[in-house]
């Protein structure tokens, strides 16, 4: 197992359990205790965890994995969801993409669509995610509009009043939201209130709103609300979403696409 894979696994275990002992982690990953100690020390240097005597605990009260360590979670589901979301976008439209692993996959799915290979522009993409803008900027057929703002290291998203200023000047045909939680009662949510505020504004500037979320996000709630479920037109998720969950969203007026 590579170091990056171990670090990802350790961070995910910490998110689930809150605390890990060196011996426990070594047994889980099938490596030596010395390797785990070095991994814990490296992650502590990057302020992703707090070292304790004999182990580690999560860093801070509201813990969030940096984007680069979340990309492998539910990867196949996210790719299927991304393709289905990309298929909902028509050539020539303006599409808003929030940050996140699923929306990053949506950007990649849009980039390889044959009918978007040309045009002036074939698509206008508005995003506050630095990584999405960087990936699509090399596509000359896409017009990329990047909001201003202050970058969050965890998600590569730009937030704050500078981003508000840009979004207040534009409208989009469709806003695609990446969320950490989506519930019929509590709506779509993020961990960070500044990200939620930008995402909420993007929704308000959109003709239609699509939530792209794998089934692990459904029926959950998180700290910062983005919008009510009723503000969302379409939910695209994977087939592991339970029938009662799908039915609840449909009864709330959403179109649900499972892939």
C-alpha positions as CSV (number, residue, x, y, z in Angstrom):
1,X,0.0,0.0,0.0
2,X,1.4,3.4,-1.0
3,X,1.8,6.2,1.5
4,X,-1.0,8.3,0.0
5,X,-3.3,5.2,0.2
6,X,-2.4,4.7,3.8
7,X,-2.9,8.3,4.6
8,X,-6.4,8.3,3.0
9,X,-7.3,5.1,4.9
10,X,-6.1,6.5,8.2
11,X,-8.0,9.7,7.8
12,X,-11.2,7.9,6.9
13,X,-10.8,5.7,10.0
14,X,-10.3,8.8,12.1
15,X,-13.4,10.4,10.7
16,X,-15.4,7.2,11.5
17,X,-14.0,6.6,15.0
18,X,-12.6,9.9,16.2
19,X,-9.5,8.3,17.7
20,X,-6.9,5.6,16.5
21,X,-4.2,3.8,18.4
22,X,-1.0,2.9,16.6
23,X,-1.3,-0.8,17.1
24,X,-5.0,-0.7,16.1
25,X,-4.2,1.2,12.9
26,X,-1.3,-1.1,12.0
27,X,-3.5,-4.2,12.3
28,X,-6.2,-2.5,10.2
29,X,-3.8,-1.6,7.4
30,X,-1.5,-4.6,7.6
31,X,1.7,-2.6,8.1
32,X,4.2,-2.2,11.0
33,X,3.6,0.1,14.0
34,X,6.7,2.0,13.0
35,X,5.1,2.8,9.6
36,X,1.9,4.0,11.3
37,X,3.9,6.3,13.7
38,X,5.7,7.9,10.7
39,X,2.3,8.3,8.9
40,X,0.7,9.9,12.0
41,X,3.7,12.2,12.4
42,X,3.4,13.3,8.7
43,X,-0.3,13.9,8.9
44,X,0.2,15.9,12.1
45,X,2.7,18.1,10.4
46,X,0.0,18.9,7.8
47,X,-2.5,19.6,10.6
48,X,-4.8,16.8,9.5
49,X,-4.8,15.1,12.9
50,X,-3.5,15.6,16.4
51,X,-0.9,13.2,17.8
52,X,-1.6,11.7,21.1
53,X,0.5,9.3,23.3
54,X,0.2,6.0,21.3
55,X,-2.1,7.2,18.6
56,X,-4.0,10.2,17.1
57,X,-7.3,12.0,17.2
58,X,-9.2,14.0,14.6
59,X,-8.1,17.6,14.2
60,X,-10.7,20.1,15.5
61,X,-14.4,19.8,16.3
62,X,-15.7,19.9,12.8
63,X,-13.4,17.6,10.8
64,X,-13.4,17.6,7.0
65,X,-11.1,15.6,4.8
66,X,-9.2,17.7,2.2
67,X,-10.5,17.1,-1.3
68,X,-7.4,15.2,-2.4
69,X,-8.1,12.5,0.2
70,X,-11.8,12.1,-0.6
71,X,-11.5,11.3,-4.3
72,X,-11.4,7.5,-4.0
73,X,-14.5,7.2,-1.8
74,X,-17.4,5.9,-3.7
75,X,-15.4,6.5,-6.9
76,X,-17.4,4.3,-9.3
77,X,-20.7,5.7,-8.1
78,X,-19.5,9.3,-8.5
79,X,-18.4,8.6,-12.0
80,X,-21.8,7.2,-13.0
81,X,-23.6,10.0,-11.3
82,X,-21.3,12.5,-13.1
83,X,-22.0,11.1,-16.5
84,X,-25.8,11.2,-15.9
85,X,-25.6,14.8,-14.6
86,X,-23.5,15.9,-17.6
87,X,-26.1,14.4,-19.9
88,X,-28.7,16.8,-18.4
89,X,-26.7,19.8,-19.7
90,X,-27.5,21.1,-23.2
91,X,-24.9,22.5,-25.6
92,X,-24.6,26.3,-25.3
93,X,-26.0,26.4,-21.7
94,X,-24.4,28.1,-18.8
95,X,-23.7,25.7,-16.0
96,X,-22.6,26.5,-12.4
97,X,-20.4,23.9,-10.7
98,X,-19.7,24.0,-6.9
99,X,-16.6,22.4,-5.5
100,X,-16.4,18.8,-4.5
101,X,-15.3,15.4,-5.7
102,X,-18.6,14.6,-7.5
103,X,-18.8,17.9,-9.3
104,X,-15.2,17.5,-10.3
105,X,-16.2,14.3,-12.0
106,X,-19.1,16.2,-13.6
107,X,-16.6,18.6,-15.1
108,X,-14.6,15.7,-16.5
109,X,-17.7,14.1,-18.0
110,X,-18.6,17.4,-19.7
111,X,-15.1,17.7,-21.1
112,X,-15.3,14.4,-23.0
113,X,-18.8,14.8,-24.4
114,X,-18.4,14.7,-28.2
115,X,-21.2,17.2,-28.9
116,X,-19.3,19.7,-26.8
117,X,-16.1,19.5,-28.7
118,X,-16.8,22.7,-30.6
119,X,-19.0,25.8,-30.4
120,X,-18.6,29.4,-29.5
121,X,-18.8,28.6,-26.7
122,X,-20.0,25.0,-26.5
123,X,-20.6,25.6,-22.8
124,X,-20.1,28.3,-20.3
125,X,-19.0,27.0,-16.9
126,X,-19.2,29.2,-13.8
127,X,-17.4,27.8,-10.8
128,X,-15.8,28.8,-7.5
129,X,-13.6,25.7,-7.5
130,X,-10.0,26.3,-8.5
131,X,-9.4,22.6,-9.5
132,X,-12.4,22.5,-11.8
133,X,-11.4,25.8,-13.5
134,X,-7.9,24.5,-14.0
135,X,-9.0,21.2,-15.5
136,X,-11.5,22.9,-17.9
137,X,-9.4,26.0,-18.8
138,X,-7.4,24.0,-21.4
139,X,-10.7,23.3,-23.3
140,X,-10.9,26.2,-25.7
141,X,-14.5,25.4,-26.6
142,X,-15.5,26.1,-22.9
143,X,-15.9,29.6,-21.5
144,X,-14.7,29.5,-17.9
145,X,-15.9,32.0,-15.4
146,X,-14.1,31.7,-12.0
147,X,-15.4,33.7,-9.1
148,X,-13.1,35.6,-6.9
149,X,-12.7,34.9,-3.2
150,X,-10.5,33.3,-0.6
151,X,-9.4,29.7,-1.2
152,X,-10.3,27.0,1.3
153,X,-7.5,24.4,1.4
154,X,-9.9,21.5,2.1
155,X,-12.0,21.9,-1.0
156,X,-10.2,24.3,-3.3
157,X,-13.3,26.5,-3.3
158,X,-13.3,30.3,-3.3
159,X,-15.6,31.8,-0.7
160,X,-16.4,35.2,0.7
161,X,-17.7,38.6,-0.5
162,X,-15.5,38.7,-3.6
163,X,-17.2,35.5,-4.8
164,X,-20.6,36.9,-3.9
165,X,-19.9,39.9,-6.1
166,X,-19.3,37.9,-9.2
167,X,-22.3,35.5,-8.7
168,X,-24.6,38.5,-8.1
169,X,-23.8,39.7,-11.7
170,X,-24.6,36.5,-13.6
171,X,-27.3,33.9,-14.2
172,X,-26.9,30.2,-15.2
173,X,-29.2,27.7,-16.8
174,X,-28.3,24.9,-14.3
175,X,-26.5,24.8,-11.0
176,X,-24.9,21.5,-10.1
177,X,-24.4,21.1,-6.3
178,X,-22.0,18.8,-4.6
179,X,-23.2,18.3,-1.0
180,X,-22.1,16.5,2.1
181,X,-25.7,15.8,3.1
182,X,-29.1,15.9,1.5
183,X,-32.3,15.3,3.4
184,X,-36.0,15.9,2.6
185,X,-36.6,17.8,5.8
186,X,-33.3,19.5,6.3
187,X,-32.3,20.1,2.7
188,X,-28.9,20.2,1.1
189,X,-26.0,21.0,3.4
190,X,-22.2,21.5,3.6
191,X,-19.7,21.4,6.5
192,X,-18.6,25.0,6.1
193,X,-21.0,27.9,6.3
194,X,-19.0,30.1,3.9
195,X,-19.1,27.3,1.2
196,X,-22.9,26.9,1.9
197,X,-23.4,30.6,1.4
198,X,-21.8,30.6,-2.0
199,X,-23.6,27.5,-3.1
200,X,-26.9,29.0,-2.0
201,X,-26.3,32.1,-4.1
202,X,-25.4,30.0,-7.1
203,X,-28.8,28.1,-6.7
204,X,-30.6,31.5,-6.6
205,X,-29.0,32.5,-9.9
206,X,-30.0,29.2,-11.6
207,X,-33.0,28.3,-13.7
208,X,-32.8,24.8,-12.4
209,X,-30.8,23.1,-9.6
210,X,-29.3,19.5,-9.7
211,X,-27.9,17.8,-6.7
212,X,-25.3,15.2,-7.5
213,X,-24.9,13.0,-4.5
214,X,-24.0,9.3,-3.9
215,X,-26.4,7.4,-1.7
216,X,-24.2,7.7,1.4
217,X,-25.1,11.5,1.5
218,X,-28.9,10.9,1.5
219,X,-31.0,11.2,4.6
220,X,-28.1,12.9,6.4
221,X,-27.7,16.5,7.7
222,X,-24.7,18.7,8.1
223,X,-23.9,21.9,9.9
224,X,-24.5,24.5,7.2
225,X,-27.7,24.5,5.1
226,X,-27.4,25.3,1.4
227,X,-31.1,25.2,0.4
228,X,-34.3,23.4,1.0
229,X,-35.1,20.2,-0.8
230,X,-37.9,22.0,-2.6
231,X,-35.4,24.4,-4.2
232,X,-33.9,21.4,-6.0
233,X,-35.3,20.2,-9.3
234,X,-33.4,17.0,-9.8
235,X,-31.4,14.6,-7.6
236,X,-28.9,12.2,-9.3
237,X,-27.7,9.4,-7.1
238,X,-26.7,5.7,-7.3
239,X,-28.9,2.6,-7.2
240,X,-27.9,1.9,-3.6
241,X,-30.4,4.6,-2.5
242,X,-33.2,2.9,-0.8
243,X,-36.7,2.9,-2.3
244,X,-38.2,4.7,0.8
245,X,-35.5,7.5,0.4
246,X,-36.1,7.9,-3.3
247,X,-39.9,7.9,-2.7
248,X,-39.6,10.6,-0.1
249,X,-37.7,12.9,-2.4
250,X,-40.1,12.3,-5.3
251,X,-43.0,13.1,-3.0
252,X,-41.2,16.4,-2.2
253,X,-41.5,17.2,-5.9
254,X,-38.0,16.2,-7.1
255,X,-37.1,14.2,-10.1
256,X,-34.8,11.4,-9.0
257,X,-32.4,9.8,-11.4
258,X,-30.6,6.6,-10.1
259,X,-27.6,5.2,-12.0
